[in-house]
Amino acid sequence: MSTRRLVITAVLTGMSQSEAARTYGVSQGWISRLMTRYTLEGEAAFEARSRAPNTRPTATPASTVELVLRLRKHLDDTGLDAGADTIAWHLHHHHQTVLSRATINRILTRHGRVTPEPAKRPKSSYIRFEADQPNETWQSDFTHYRLTTPDGAPGPDTEIITWLDDHSRYALHISAHHRITGPIVVHTFRQTVATYGIPASTLTDNGMVYTVRFAGGRGGRSGLEADLNRLNIVQKNSRPNHPTTCGKVERFQQTLKKWLRAQTPQPTTLTQLQALIDVFCGEYNHRRPHRSLPHRATPATAYHHRPKAAPGNAQHHDTHDRVRHDKISKAGTVTLRLAGRLRHIGIGKTYAGTYVLLLVQDLNVRIIHPATGELLRALTINPDRDYQPTGRPPGPTPTNKNPDLRKRRSGLFRCPETSHCRADRI
């Protein structure tokens, strides 16, 4: 039984208010107010009354609360960020209303619009870094997105590659492909360079389309690595199994896919997916406020209104040296992977089946016989060609103009260690 009920019952049975105050350890003034309330409200006086004020002059107006909830729903439905900071930005810039982040969070929590999430790693535990200028570092990565068939079932898988400016979070390039390959990475990088200039550095993970540093060095540099070295661009790669190093582009891909999933109807072809990506790119770069940028600026504002970084003036002296063991094919060629492409180097059918050593330094190649050290060919690779011709006229070499070759084919040759000629089969 509550203290209120005991006190009221005691007073009604004849106990004085002062005696009831001493008996139950309460003030006589409280008992007087309690009895007055009992007279007016009856048994409702047995329960405690709310201590909240009758009026709240500083309370958020109901119309503003409704606006906050409407903005939250609209941003959620369109697949955009709907956090308190983003809602505050829209209220200030589009509705001339200023609310604190805490007030917006209270409104969303009170109306059940916040989904509780398990405890995450505290932000203070992360080491945050950011490039000081646009074009100082470009991050790149690719992610998967599944198309939808016309009947609504899951369709074929696609891959989306992104080049993102580290300083401004400006999406420099986004494109969808059936599968991301090394040549596609090179093509998208060159497209981005042609539009936005040459960056000072790049930051990617260790995917084979970006770097072959964990491939044992047998295939030489990838196409992207060759371009970066030629343009004097510093290439940076994250540690294996450490995706937070490329966290900006990883987080961007999460935002992109959340927006794509919210679109109706879902894309059924690669062309439709690319059209949606182009719409998102305009929204993300030019109209969506970015929480990580000062004053919630848009990425386009941060990128275009600040001076751009450029590669260092000092030229790289980093040459790529390697030795390859190979065998000359029946067609008289050997192959060499350079800039992600397999090049065919002509030597001559005369040497078909001969084992050779290839001494490679960037584009300069020397092909020698491993036993005798004979130099079979020295050349500089033309990166615009697949087949590297010998320079000799096409067709077989006439035997009547090459006595040594005629002797080899007939089985006769002069032994270098004797002064007489003998017949021997090779």
C-alpha positions as CSV (number, residue, x, y, z in Angstrom):
1,M,0.0,0.0,0.0
2,S,1.3,3.4,-1.0
3,T,2.2,6.1,1.6
4,R,-0.5,8.3,0.1
5,R,-3.2,5.8,0.7
6,L,-2.0,5.1,4.3
7,V,-2.0,8.8,5.1
8,I,-5.4,9.5,3.6
9,T,-6.9,6.5,5.4
10,A,-5.4,7.5,8.7
11,V,-6.7,11.1,8.5
12,L,-10.1,9.9,7.5
13,T,-10.3,7.6,10.5
14,G,-9.7,10.5,12.9
15,M,-5.9,10.9,13.2
16,S,-4.8,14.5,13.1
17,Q,-2.6,15.7,10.3
18,S,0.3,16.6,12.7
19,E,0.2,13.1,14.2
20,A,0.1,11.5,10.7
21,A,3.1,13.5,9.7
22,R,5.1,12.2,12.7
23,T,3.9,8.7,12.2
24,Y,4.7,8.4,8.5
25,G,7.7,10.7,8.3
26,V,6.3,13.3,6.0
27,S,5.6,17.1,6.3
28,Q,2.3,18.4,7.6
29,G,2.1,20.7,4.6
30,W,2.4,17.7,2.2
31,I,-0.5,16.0,4.0
32,S,-2.6,19.2,3.8
33,R,-2.1,19.4,0.0
34,L,-2.8,15.7,-0.3
35,M,-6.1,15.9,1.5
36,T,-7.1,18.9,-0.6
37,R,-6.4,16.9,-3.7
38,Y,-8.4,13.9,-2.3
39,T,-11.3,16.2,-1.7
40,L,-11.2,17.4,-5.4
41,E,-10.1,14.2,-7.3
42,G,-11.1,11.3,-5.0
43,E,-9.1,8.1,-5.3
44,A,-6.9,9.6,-8.0
45,A,-5.0,11.2,-5.2
46,F,-3.7,7.8,-4.2
47,E,-1.3,7.9,-7.3
48,A,1.6,10.3,-7.8
49,R,1.0,13.1,-10.1
50,S,3.4,14.0,-13.0
51,R,5.9,16.6,-12.1
52,A,6.2,17.8,-15.7
53,P,5.4,21.5,-16.3
54,N,2.0,22.3,-17.7
55,T,3.6,24.3,-20.4
56,R,7.0,24.1,-22.3
57,P,7.8,27.5,-23.9
58,T,11.0,26.1,-25.3
59,A,9.6,22.8,-26.7
60,T,10.1,22.0,-30.4
61,P,6.9,23.0,-32.2
62,A,4.8,20.1,-33.5
63,S,5.1,21.4,-37.1
64,T,8.9,21.2,-36.8
65,V,8.7,17.7,-35.3
66,E,6.6,16.6,-38.2
67,L,9.1,18.1,-40.7
68,V,11.9,16.2,-39.1
69,L,10.0,12.9,-39.4
70,R,9.0,13.7,-43.0
71,L,12.6,14.4,-43.9
72,R,13.8,11.2,-42.3
73,K,11.3,9.2,-44.3
74,H,12.1,10.9,-47.5
75,L,15.8,10.4,-47.2
76,D,15.4,6.8,-46.2
77,D,13.1,6.0,-49.1
78,T,15.5,7.5,-51.6
79,G,18.5,5.6,-50.2
80,L,20.3,8.6,-49.0
81,D,21.9,9.2,-45.5
82,A,19.2,10.0,-43.0
83,G,21.2,10.7,-39.9
84,A,20.7,13.7,-37.6
85,D,23.5,15.7,-39.2
86,T,22.1,15.3,-42.6
87,I,18.6,16.2,-41.4
88,A,20.0,19.3,-39.7
89,W,21.7,20.4,-42.9
90,H,18.4,20.1,-44.9
91,L,16.5,21.9,-42.2
92,H,19.0,24.8,-42.3
93,H,19.5,25.1,-46.1
94,H,16.0,24.2,-47.4
95,H,13.6,25.1,-44.5
96,Q,15.4,27.9,-42.7
97,T,15.1,26.0,-39.4
98,V,18.0,25.3,-37.0
99,L,17.9,22.3,-34.7
100,S,20.7,20.7,-32.8
101,R,21.9,17.2,-33.5
102,A,20.8,16.1,-30.0
103,T,17.3,17.5,-30.5
104,I,16.8,15.7,-33.8
105,N,18.1,12.5,-32.2
106,R,15.6,12.8,-29.3
107,I,12.7,13.4,-31.8
108,L,13.7,10.3,-33.9
109,T,14.1,8.1,-30.8
110,R,10.8,9.3,-29.2
111,H,8.9,8.4,-32.4
112,G,10.6,5.0,-32.9
113,R,12.6,6.0,-36.0
114,V,16.0,4.9,-34.6
115,T,17.0,1.2,-34.8
116,P,19.3,0.2,-31.9
117,E,22.6,-1.2,-33.2
118,P,25.1,-3.3,-31.3
119,A,28.1,-1.5,-29.8
120,K,30.7,-0.7,-32.5
121,R,34.4,-0.1,-32.3
122,P,34.9,3.5,-30.9
123,K,35.9,6.0,-33.4
124,S,38.7,7.2,-31.2
125,S,40.5,3.9,-31.8
126,Y,40.9,4.6,-35.5
127,I,43.8,6.5,-37.0
128,R,42.2,9.0,-39.3
129,F,44.1,10.4,-42.3
130,E,43.1,12.7,-45.2
131,A,45.0,14.1,-48.1
132,D,45.7,17.9,-47.8
133,Q,44.8,18.7,-51.4
134,P,42.6,17.4,-54.2
135,N,44.4,15.1,-56.6
136,E,47.0,14.3,-53.8
137,T,45.6,10.8,-53.5
138,W,43.1,8.9,-55.5
139,Q,41.5,5.8,-54.0
140,S,40.1,3.0,-56.1
141,D,38.2,-0.2,-55.6
142,F,35.4,-2.2,-57.2
143,T,32.3,-3.9,-55.8
144,H,29.5,-6.2,-56.9
145,Y,25.9,-5.4,-57.7
146,R,23.4,-8.0,-58.9
147,L,21.0,-7.1,-61.7
148,T,17.3,-8.0,-61.6
149,T,15.5,-10.1,-64.3
150,P,12.2,-8.7,-65.8
151,D,10.2,-11.0,-63.6
152,G,11.9,-9.7,-60.4
153,A,14.2,-12.6,-59.8
154,P,17.9,-12.1,-59.1
155,G,19.9,-11.6,-62.4
156,P,23.5,-11.7,-63.4
157,D,26.2,-10.2,-61.3
158,T,28.1,-7.0,-62.3
159,E,31.1,-5.2,-60.9
160,I,31.3,-1.4,-60.4
161,I,34.7,0.4,-60.3
162,T,35.2,3.7,-58.6
163,W,38.0,6.3,-58.6
164,L,37.5,8.6,-55.6
165,D,39.5,11.7,-54.5
166,D,40.8,11.2,-51.0
167,H,40.7,14.9,-49.9
168,S,37.2,15.9,-51.2
169,R,35.5,12.5,-51.5
170,Y,34.6,13.6,-55.1
171,A,33.6,10.7,-57.2
172,L,35.9,11.1,-60.2
173,H,34.7,8.0,-62.1
174,I,32.1,5.3,-61.5
175,S,31.3,2.7,-64.2
176,A,29.7,-0.7,-64.3
177,H,31.1,-3.8,-66.1
178,H,30.4,-7.4,-66.4
179,R,33.8,-8.1,-64.9
180,I,36.6,-5.9,-63.8
181,T,39.9,-6.7,-65.5
182,G,43.4,-5.2,-65.7
183,P,42.7,-3.4,-69.1
184,I,39.5,-2.0,-67.7
185,V,41.3,-0.5,-64.7
186,V,43.9,1.0,-67.0
187,H,41.2,2.4,-69.3
188,T,39.2,4.0,-66.5
189,F,42.3,5.4,-64.9
190,R,43.4,7.0,-68.2
191,Q,39.8,8.4,-68.7
192,T,39.9,10.0,-65.3
193,V,43.4,11.4,-65.8
194,A,42.2,13.0,-69.1
195,T,39.4,14.7,-67.3
196,Y,40.9,15.7,-64.0
197,G,44.6,15.7,-64.5
198,I,47.4,13.5,-63.1
199,P,47.3,12.7,-59.3
200,A,50.3,12.7,-57.1
201,S,49.5,9.2,-55.8
202,T,47.0,6.3,-55.8
203,L,45.8,4.1,-53.0
204,T,44.3,0.7,-53.7
205,D,44.1,-2.8,-52.2
206,N,46.2,-5.7,-53.4
207,G,43.9,-6.9,-56.1
208,M,45.7,-8.4,-59.2
209,V,44.0,-5.7,-61.4
210,Y,45.9,-3.0,-59.4
211,T,49.2,-4.6,-58.4
212,V,51.1,-7.9,-59.0
213,R,53.5,-7.3,-56.1
214,F,52.4,-10.6,-54.5
215,A,52.5,-12.6,-57.7
216,G,56.2,-13.4,-57.5
217,G,57.3,-10.9,-60.1
218,R,57.1,-13.3,-63.0
219,G,54.6,-11.3,-65.0
220,G,56.3,-7.9,-64.6
221,R,54.3,-4.8,-63.8
222,S,50.6,-4.7,-64.4
223,G,49.2,-2.2,-66.8
224,L,48.3,0.2,-64.0
225,E,51.7,-0.1,-62.4
226,A,53.4,0.7,-65.7
227,D,51.2,3.8,-66.2
228,L,51.9,5.0,-62.7
229,N,55.6,4.6,-63.1
230,R,55.6,6.3,-66.5
231,L,53.7,9.3,-65.1
232,N,55.8,9.5,-61.9
233,I,52.8,8.7,-59.7
234,V,53.4,7.2,-56.3
235,Q,51.5,3.9,-55.9
236,K,50.3,3.0,-52.4
237,N,48.7,-0.3,-51.4
238,S,47.0,-1.3,-48.2
239,R,48.2,-4.1,-46.1
240,P,46.6,-7.5,-46.8
241,N,43.3,-8.0,-44.8
242,H,43.3,-4.4,-43.7
243,P,40.4,-2.7,-45.6
244,T,40.2,0.3,-43.3
245,T,43.2,1.8,-45.1
246,C,40.9,2.3,-48.1
247,G,38.0,3.2,-45.9
248,K,36.8,6.2,-47.9
249,V,36.2,4.3,-51.1
250,E,34.8,1.3,-49.1
251,R,32.3,3.6,-47.4
252,F,31.4,5.3,-50.6
253,Q,30.5,1.9,-52.2
254,Q,28.2,1.2,-49.2
255,T,26.4,4.6,-49.8
256,L,26.2,3.8,-53.6
257,K,24.7,0.4,-53.2
258,K,22.2,1.6,-50.5
259,W,21.0,4.2,-53.0
260,L,20.8,1.7,-55.8
261,R,18.8,-0.8,-53.8
262,A,16.2,1.9,-53.0
263,Q,15.5,2.6,-56.7
264,T,12.4,1.3,-58.4
265,P,12.4,-0.4,-60.7
266,Q,15.7,-2.2,-60.3
267,P,18.0,-2.2,-63.3
268,T,17.8,-5.3,-65.6
269,T,20.7,-4.4,-67.9
270,L,24.2,-3.0,-67.6
271,T,23.0,0.1,-69.5
272,Q,20.2,0.8,-67.0
273,L,22.6,0.3,-64.1
274,Q,25.0,2.8,-65.6
275,A,22.2,5.3,-66.1
276,L,21.3,5.0,-62.4
277,I,24.9,5.3,-61.4
278,D,25.2,8.6,-63.4
279,V,22.2,10.0,-61.6
280,F,23.7,9.0,-58.2
281,C,27.0,10.6,-59.2
282,G,25.4,13.9,-59.8
283,E,23.4,13.7,-56.5
284,Y,26.4,12.6,-54.5
285,N,28.9,15.1,-55.9
286,H,26.8,18.3,-56.3
287,R,23.7,18.1,-54.0
288,R,24.3,15.7,-51.1
289,P,26.0,17.3,-48.0
290,H,29.0,15.2,-46.8
291,R,29.4,14.7,-43.1
292,S,33.2,14.4,-43.3
293,L,33.8,17.7,-45.1
294,P,34.0,21.1,-43.3
295,H,30.6,22.8,-43.0
296,R,28.9,19.8,-44.6
297,A,30.1,21.0,-48.0
298,T,29.4,18.9,-51.1
299,P,32.4,17.0,-52.7
300,A,32.2,19.1,-55.8
301,T,32.7,22.3,-53.8
302,A,35.7,20.8,-51.9
303,Y,37.3,19.5,-55.1
304,H,36.9,22.4,-57.6
305,H,37.5,25.3,-55.3
306,R,40.9,24.3,-53.9
307,P,44.4,24.0,-55.5
308,K,45.3,20.7,-57.0
309,A,48.3,18.6,-56.1
310,A,50.5,17.2,-58.9
311,P,53.2,14.5,-59.2
312,G,56.7,15.4,-57.9
313,N,59.1,17.0,-60.3
314,A,61.9,14.5,-59.6
315,Q,61.8,11.6,-62.1
316,H,61.6,8.1,-60.9
317,H,64.8,6.0,-61.1
318,D,62.8,2.9,-60.2
319,T,63.5,0.4,-63.0
320,H,61.9,-3.0,-63.1
321,D,64.6,-5.6,-63.6
322,R,63.8,-9.3,-64.1
323,V,65.2,-12.5,-65.7
324,R,62.9,-14.9,-67.5
325,H,63.6,-18.5,-68.7
326,D,61.7,-19.3,-71.8
327,K,61.8,-21.6,-74.9
328,I,61.4,-20.3,-78.5
329,S,58.2,-21.5,-80.0
330,K,57.8,-23.2,-83.4
331,A,56.8,-19.8,-84.8
332,G,60.2,-18.4,-83.7
333,T,58.8,-16.2,-80.9
334,V,58.9,-15.8,-77.1
335,T,56.3,-14.1,-75.0
336,L,56.8,-11.4,-72.3
337,R,54.1,-9.9,-70.2
338,L,54.5,-6.1,-70.1
339,A,52.0,-3.6,-68.6
340,G,49.5,-6.3,-68.1
341,R,49.6,-7.5,-71.8
342,L,51.4,-10.5,-73.3
343,R,53.9,-9.3,-76.0
344,H,55.3,-11.6,-78.7
345,I,58.9,-11.1,-79.6
346,G,60.1,-12.4,-82.9
347,I,63.5,-14.1,-83.0
348,G,63.3,-16.4,-86.0
349,K,62.2,-20.0,-86.7
350,T,65.9,-20.9,-87.0
351,Y,66.0,-21.0,-83.2
352,A,62.7,-22.8,-82.7
353,G,63.0,-25.1,-79.6
354,T,66.0,-23.2,-78.2
355,Y,66.0,-22.4,-74.5
356,V,66.8,-18.7,-73.9
357,L,67.2,-16.2,-71.1
358,L,65.4,-12.8,-71.3
359,L,67.1,-10.0,-69.4
360,V,64.4,-7.3,-69.0
361,Q,64.8,-3.8,-67.7
362,D,61.5,-1.9,-68.2
363,L,61.1,-1.8,-72.0
364,N,64.7,-2.9,-72.8
365,V,65.0,-6.6,-73.5
366,R,68.1,-8.7,-74.3
367,I,67.6,-12.3,-75.3
368,I,70.6,-14.6,-74.9
369,H,71.5,-18.3,-75.2
370,P,71.9,-19.6,-71.6
371,A,74.7,-22.0,-72.5
372,T,76.9,-19.9,-74.8
373,G,75.9,-16.4,-73.9
374,E,75.2,-15.6,-77.5
375,L,73.0,-12.5,-77.9
376,L,70.1,-13.6,-80.1
377,R,68.3,-10.2,-80.0
378,A,68.3,-6.9,-78.2
379,L,65.3,-4.6,-78.6
380,T,63.2,-1.9,-77.0
381,I,59.6,-3.0,-76.7
382,N,57.0,-0.9,-78.5
383,P,54.2,-0.7,-75.9
384,D,51.6,0.0,-78.7
385,R,52.2,-3.3,-80.4
386,D,51.6,-6.9,-79.5
387,Y,54.1,-8.5,-81.9
388,Q,57.6,-7.1,-81.9
389,P,59.0,-7.9,-85.4
390,T,62.6,-8.7,-86.1
391,G,62.9,-6.1,-88.8
392,R,63.8,-8.7,-91.4
393,P,61.7,-9.1,-94.5
394,P,58.9,-11.7,-94.2
395,G,59.4,-15.2,-95.5
396,P,62.0,-17.9,-95.0
397,T,65.6,-17.0,-94.9
398,P,67.3,-18.1,-98.3
399,T,69.8,-20.9,-97.6
400,N,72.0,-19.9,-100.5
401,K,72.7,-16.6,-98.9
402,N,73.5,-18.0,-95.5
403,P,76.3,-20.6,-95.8
404,D,76.3,-21.4,-92.1
405,L,72.6,-22.1,-92.1
406,R,73.0,-24.3,-95.2
407,K,75.7,-26.4,-93.5
408,R,73.5,-26.8,-90.4
409,R,70.6,-28.0,-92.4
410,S,72.8,-30.4,-94.4
411,G,74.4,-31.7,-91.2
412,L,77.9,-30.4,-92.1
413,F,79.7,-27.8,-89.9
414,R,83.3,-26.9,-89.1
415,C,84.3,-27.8,-85.6
416,P,85.8,-24.8,-83.9
417,E,88.3,-27.0,-81.9
418,T,89.8,-28.8,-85.0
419,S,91.3,-27.6,-88.3
420,H,89.6,-30.3,-90.4
421,C,86.1,-30.6,-91.7
422,R,84.0,-33.6,-90.6
423,A,80.4,-34.7,-91.0
424,D,78.3,-34.8,-87.9
425,R,74.6,-34.9,-87.3
426,I,73.2,-32.3,-85.0
